[in-house]
Amino acid sequence: MTDQTLIARIRDLSTPLEPKPTGMAPWLEPLPGIKAVLFDVYGTLLISASGDIGLSGNPPGSIDLQALLAHAGINPGINAGINAGINQERAQADPQMRHPQARLSGQDHPTSEPGRHHRNEQTPQQSPIGIQQQLRTPIGERLSAAIRTDHARARASGRLYPEVDIRAIWSTLLDAQGYQPTAQQLEWIALEYECRVNPVWPMPGLADVLDALRQRDLVLGIVSNAQFYTPLILEAFLRQPPAALGLESSCSAWSYQRREAKPSTAIFQFALDGLARAHGIRPGQVLYIGNDRRNDIWPAQRLGLKTALFAGDARSLRLREDDPELIGVNADRVITELAQVKQLIG
């Protein structure tokens, strides 16, 4: 399985979304001296049905694990009988999950490796009763619990805003139930789940905005809470990888790679260090655009960046007016459409 297979699957699972008006007024006075623009992804470059990356929302209970495994080419094996009664009712709620292979017509999917994707031996932790109890908990809740456990471990070691690599989380979760998927199968499962729980679509005018900013010789980058599939989602919609769109990898920071999430300033600093090394650009010459006062505006301003709050979709706008840490934190500008970014560059 290649990235192109995953990209094709993203397109297959995606349907158009439209932003919902927020009622906020834009503030578009140009900002002088801007040489670089950094973007958040979810809720800014992408419309997100949940308003953020899927890991951040309330876990849905209707996603069927057995169908996810089938999509990845994994035979449920000895767990199938245990799961059948539990999953039958859930499958009725989602016809696509009742017939997982129907969505894969004409496309590749991860290959199964005999002896790899399922352990035939049972350990005490994998007794039928124990597995059945686990499976009565919706997969979204189990996933969230595994993420919380990983976060707690990282915080205990001194990391204030930890991030997971979702592939490792899925590996831990499935291993506890007797499955050992390949790396390719893990990516397929994680992607399939994310596309179902958090449908996304590009913000109107995204490709044109990136092209217009490149034409002005601005350096572009990403600072975003993200997972391995986030760059692939952008490529699926824009038909080019982020680097080909002018989003420089040396000036970008993806949380899953840094194992650090916003609102940590460390993830921003990584991108700023890249801008300084590659282009000699200082923080005050950088405009950061995001939809969340806490995760985007607050840390960016602490490091001296100029900021624009993207208030273009009610699903994702996060003003967090009750957060005491955000008293006095206000973006330098407000935009309600991506195309308005061009007006901010003086």
N, C-alpha and C positions, 0 to 999 in steps of 0.2 A: 504494500500500500504506500502511495506517495502523497505528498502534500496536495497534488492535483486531485487525487481521489477525495481527500477531505474537503477541498474547495468545492468540488462538484456536489458533494453531499450537503454542504452549507446552502448552495443555491437551490438544491432540491427541497430543502426544509424551510426555505424563507418565502414569505409573502409580504407584499407592500404594507407599510405603516405610514401614517401621517402624523406630524407633530400636533399636539393639542395646545392652543393658545394659553398663555399664562396671564394675560392682561397687564403685564408690566410694560412700561414705556422705555424705549431704547435711549441711551446716552452716547452719542456718536462723535463728540468733539475729538478731533485727531490728536494722537499722542506723538510728539516729536521724538526723533532719534531712535526709533525701533529698527533693529537689524535682524531680529529673529522672532519667530512665533512658535510657541509650543502649545500643543493641544492635549486635553483630556479626550478619551474615546467615548465611553458609554455615557449617553445623555448629552453629548456635545457633537462629536462627529457621527455617531450612530444614534438613531432613535432606538430606545430600549423599552420593550413592553413592561419590564419590571422597574425601569428607571435607573438601572445600574447593571453591573455584571451579575450574572445569575447567582453567584455565590453569596451576594449581599442581601438577597430578598428572603421572604418567608418561603420555606420549602414546600412545594406542592406535593400532594399525596397520591396523585393519579398516575404517576409514571411507573411502569411495570418493569422490574429488574429483569425478569426472564426475557422479555422482548428486547431490552437493551443488549443482553448477552447474545441473543439470537442474531441481532443486527451485526454484532461483531464476529459472528461465525463461531460462537462458543456453544457447545451442546450442554444444556444444564445437567445432564448425566444423572447421578444418584439424587440430586436435589430436586429433580423435576417432579417426582411424585409428591414430595413434601410440599412443594410450592403450588401444585396445581389447584388445590381447593382454595388457597389464599388468593391466588392471582386471578381466578376466573371472574370474580365480580369486578375487579379493577379493569380487566381487559374489555369488559362490556362497555366501559365509558369511553374507550378510545379505539375505534375501528382500525386505525393504522397500527396500533400495537398488537391487535389480534392477528394481523397478517403482516409481520414485519418485513418479509422478503418482497412484498408487493411494491414497497417504496424503492427497492434496489434494482428494479428492472433496468437492464442496460448499463449498470454501473458495477464497478469492482467493489468488493468489501474485503476486510481483513481475512487472511487465511487462517485456518486452525492448524495447530501443530499437535500431532498426537502425543499424548502424555504431558502436554505443556499447560493447556488451559484449564484442566481440572485434576485435582488430586483424588485418586480412588480410595486412598486410605482415610479413615476417620480418626481424628484425635479426640481427646475428651472435650475440647472446645467446640467440636463440630458434631456433637451428638444430634440425632434427629430432633429431639425436644428443643435443644438450644438453638438450632438453626430455625426451627419453626417459630420460636419466640422472636428471634431477630427479624424474620420476614414479616411478622405482623406489624412491625414498625415501618411506615412508608419510607421508601428509599431516600427521599429528600431529607427526612429527619435524621436518618442514619448518616447521611453525608454531612449534614450540618454539625452533628455531634462529633464526627471525626475531625472536622475543621476546628471546632472549639478546642478539642483535646490538643491538636497540633499547636494552636495559638497559645494555649496555656503553657505548654512546654517551652515555646520560644520566649514568652514573656518572663518565665522563671529564669531564663538565661540572660535576661537584660534587654531584650528587644521589645520596644514599646508598641510598635505598630507592625507586627509580623504579617507575612504573606505566605500562603501555601503554594506548592506546585500541585495542581489538582490531580495530575497523573499519579503522584505518590499517595494522595488521599484515596483515590479509587483503588489503587493496588492494595492498600491496607484493608479497606472495607471488603474487597472481594476475597482477599486471602483469608480473612476471618471466617468466610463461608465456604472455604475449600477450593476456591478458584485461583489459578495462577495464569492470568492472561499474558500474552506477549506485549511488548511495548506498543506495537501497532494496534493491538486490540484495545489496550487502555486508552489510547488517543481516540479511537473510534467511539468507545463508550462515553468518554468525557464530552466529546463534541456532540454526539447524538443527544445526550442529556441536556446540555446547555442550550442547544438550538430549540429544544422542545419547551424548556421551562422559561427561557428568556429570548423570545423572538426579537430580532433586530433588523434594521433597515437603514440605509444611509440617510442622513439629514439632507433635505432639499438643497441642491447647489453645491454639494461637497466637492465633487470633482472639479467644477469650475473655480471654486475658491482656491483650492490647492494650486491649480494651474496659474491663476492670476497672481498669487503670492510668489510663486516661482519666477514668473515673468518680471517681478520687481526685485529680483535678486535677494530675496529674504531667505534666511536659513530657517528650515522647518524641522520640527521634531515632535515627539510624543512623550508625555509623562502621564502614565495611566495605571490604575489598578487593572490588571489584565491577566490572562492566562495564555498558554501556548497557542490556543486557537484564535486569539484576538487579531494578530497580524493576518492570519488566514482569512478571517471574516472580511477584513478590509480588502484583501486581494480578491476575494470572491465577488464583492460588489463593484470594485473599481477596475478589475481586470488587470491589475498590475500589483506587484509587491510594494510595500510601503516605501522602500528605498527608491524604487523607480518613480514614485510619485513625489519625490523630493523630501520625504521624511527621513532624514539622515539617521542611520543607526548609531553613529558615534555621539549624537546629540539627543538621543532618546533613552527613556528608562521605562521598562516594563516591570511591574511589581513582581511577577512570578520569577523573573530572572534575578532580581536583586534580593528576593525574599524579604522585601520591605514594602509596606503599603502606605499610600497617602492616608492621613495627613502628615506622615513623617517628612521632615525636610531632607532626609538623606537621599530619597529617591529623586527629588528635584536637584540636589547638589550634584548627583551623578551626571545629569544632563547638562548642568551649568559648567561642570568641569570639561565636558566634551566640547561645548561651545567655545570656552576659553582656549583650549588647546588647538582646536581645528581652525578657529576663525578670529580669535582675539576679542570675542564679544563679552561684554560685562553684563551683570544681572540687570542693571538699569536700562539696558538696551533690548531687553527681552520682554515680549508680551506673552502672558500665559492666559489661555482661554479654557474655562471649565464651568460646570453647571452647579457646583456645590461650594457654598461659602466655607464650610469646614475643611473639606478634603482638597479643595482647589485654591480658593482665594487666600485663606489664612496662611498656609505654609509658603505659598509663592510670595506673598507680601513680606513675610518674615525674612526672606532671603533677598529682598530688594527688587523683585521683578515687578513690572507693570502687570495689571490684571484686568481681565474683562469677564464679567459674569455672563454666561450664555443662558438666557431666559427664554428659550425658544420652544420648550416642550414642558407642559405641566406635569407629565409623568416623572420627569427627571430633575426638575428644578428643586434644589435643596437650599432653602434660606436658613433653616435651623434658628429661628428667631428666639427660641427659648434656651439656647446654649449660652451659658455665661461666659465661656471662653471667647465668644465671638463678639462681645460688646466692643463697639468701635471698629470692627472689621467690615469694611465696605470696599467693593471692587472699584477700580479707577474708572471703568466704563461698564455699560450694560448693552448687550446686543440681543435681539430677538430673532434674528435670522443669521445664518452663517455668512451670507453675502455681505453683511454689514461690517465684517472684519476689514474689508478693503477700505472702508471709510475711516477706520481708526489709524491707519498708517499714514502719518503726516509726511 
